[in-house]
Amino acid sequence: MTGDEQWGRLQRRRERIRAEIRRNRAGGHRIPTWVLAAVLGVVLLGWAWLILGR
């Protein structure tokens, strides 16, 4: 693989990452972040209760 091919691949990867960041910053999420955080909290509390409660 030549240096030009590697550079082109790196540039395409960087552009994909930038596009993903732009999409994430634009919002439009189907599920609000606070809902995901609350679900995660419930799961972790349930897991801790199962482990420590027995």
Backbone as CSV, one residue per row, in Angstrom:
resi,resn,N_x,N_y,N_z,CA_x,CA_y,CA_z,C_x,C_y,C_z
1,MET,0.855,-1.169,0.000,0.000,0.000,0.000,0.902,1.233,0.000
2,THR,0.610,2.144,-0.890,1.443,3.339,-0.997,1.016,4.388,0.015
3,GLY,1.867,5.388,0.145,1.563,6.468,1.080,0.310,7.226,0.687
4,ASP,0.096,7.401,-0.634,-1.104,8.112,-1.099,-2.370,7.343,-0.762
5,GLU,-2.334,6.009,-0.884,-3.509,5.195,-0.553,-3.823,5.279,0.934
6,GLN,-2.779,5.226,1.748,-2.983,5.315,3.190,-3.544,6.688,3.563
7,TRP,-3.018,7.742,2.915,-3.487,9.090,3.216,-4.954,9.247,2.819
8,GLY,-5.341,8.721,1.670,-6.725,8.788,1.229,-7.650,8.045,2.172
9,ARG,-7.223,6.892,2.632,-8.024,6.106,3.571,-8.195,6.870,4.885
10,LEU,-7.123,7.486,5.354,-7.182,8.267,6.587,-8.134,9.452,6.427
11,GLN,-8.072,10.124,5.289,-8.955,11.269,5.042,-10.419,10.839,5.010
12,ARG,-10.713,9.723,4.354,-12.096,9.226,4.306,-12.584,8.856,5.700
13,ARG,-11.733,8.243,6.505,-12.115,7.882,7.877,-12.399,9.137,8.697
14,ARG,-11.541,10.130,8.578,-11.754,11.379,9.308,-13.060,12.044,8.897
15,GLU,-13.372,12.024,7.606,-14.606,12.644,7.140,-15.828,11.881,7.649
16,ARG,-15.766,10.557,7.708,-16.878,9.781,8.275,-17.092,10.125,9.743
17,ILE,-15.997,10.267,10.479,-16.101,10.606,11.901,-16.688,12.000,12.059
18,ARG,-16.218,12.962,11.247,-16.765,14.322,11.328,-18.249,14.336,11.000
19,ALA,-18.662,13.575,9.990,-20.080,13.524,9.617,-20.912,12.934,10.752
20,GLU,-20.394,11.919,11.408,-21.125,11.319,12.529,-21.263,12.301,13.687
21,ILE,-20.213,13.045,13.970,-20.265,14.045,15.038,-21.289,15.119,14.695
22,ARG,-21.319,15.559,13.423,-22.314,16.557,13.013,-23.726,16.027,13.204
23,ARG,-23.966,14.773,12.827,-25.301,14.179,13.006,-25.667,14.114,14.485
24,ASN,-24.719,13.727,15.320,-24.998,13.615,16.754,-25.286,14.977,17.372
25,ARG,-24.567,16.003,16.946,-24.783,17.340,17.502,-26.096,17.942,17.026
26,ALA,-26.561,17.521,15.857,-27.802,18.075,15.311,-29.007,17.636,16.129
27,GLY,-28.866,16.581,16.880,-29.976,16.097,17.711,-30.876,15.180,16.907
28,GLY,-32.170,15.309,17.144,-33.114,14.448,16.449,-33.090,13.021,16.957
29,HIS,-32.662,12.836,18.185,-32.608,11.490,18.739,-34.026,10.977,18.972
30,ARG,-34.237,9.721,18.731,-35.566,9.144,18.929,-35.902,9.002,20.402
31,ILE,-34.894,8.647,21.197,-35.101,8.475,22.646,-34.233,9.517,23.350
32,PRO,-34.837,10.356,24.189,-34.039,11.387,24.882,-32.951,10.761,25.756
33,THR,-31.872,11.484,25.897,-30.730,10.991,26.669,-31.114,10.716,28.114
34,TRP,-31.963,11.562,28.691,-32.329,11.363,30.091,-33.088,10.059,30.292
35,VAL,-33.848,9.627,29.286,-34.561,8.349,29.393,-33.558,7.201,29.394
36,LEU,-32.579,7.283,28.511,-31.546,6.241,28.473,-30.778,6.182,29.790
37,ALA,-30.462,7.353,30.351,-29.745,7.402,31.629,-30.602,6.795,32.748
38,ALA,-31.900,7.094,32.740,-32.788,6.546,33.774,-32.879,5.026,33.654
39,VAL,-32.991,4.522,32.447,-33.060,3.070,32.239,-31.769,2.410,32.710
40,LEU,-30.645,3.018,32.379,-29.361,2.480,32.820,-29.290,2.450,34.353
41,GLY,-29.752,3.531,34.995,-29.758,3.578,36.450,-30.613,2.474,37.055
42,VAL,-31.792,2.238,36.485,-32.675,1.180,36.988,-32.023,-0.185,36.820
43,VAL,-31.405,-0.406,35.688,-30.746,-1.698,35.443,-29.617,-1.910,36.443
44,LEU,-28.807,-0.875,36.656,-27.693,-1.016,37.596,-28.181,-1.226,39.024
45,LEU,-29.222,-0.506,39.419,-29.769,-0.707,40.766,-30.342,-2.113,40.924
46,GLY,-31.029,-2.592,39.915,-31.566,-3.956,39.967,-30.476,-4.988,40.051
47,TRP,-29.425,-4.786,39.282,-28.290,-5.708,39.304,-27.627,-5.696,40.687
48,ALA,-27.426,-4.504,41.245,-26.809,-4.400,42.572,-27.696,-5.056,43.630
49,TRP,-29.000,-4.881,43.517,-29.933,-5.491,44.469,-29.848,-7.017,44.403
50,LEU,-29.753,-7.548,43.176,-29.641,-9.007,43.035,-28.336,-9.530,43.630
51,ILE,-27.262,-8.813,43.405,-25.953,-9.271,43.886,-25.831,-9.094,45.400
52,LEU,-26.183,-7.910,45.902,-25.958,-7.592,47.313,-27.114,-7.996,48.221
53,GLY,-28.282,-8.182,47.647,-29.447,-8.462,48.462,-29.586,-9.908,48.873
54,ARG,-28.781,-10.768,48.335,-28.922,-12.204,48.640,-27.877,-12.690,49.588
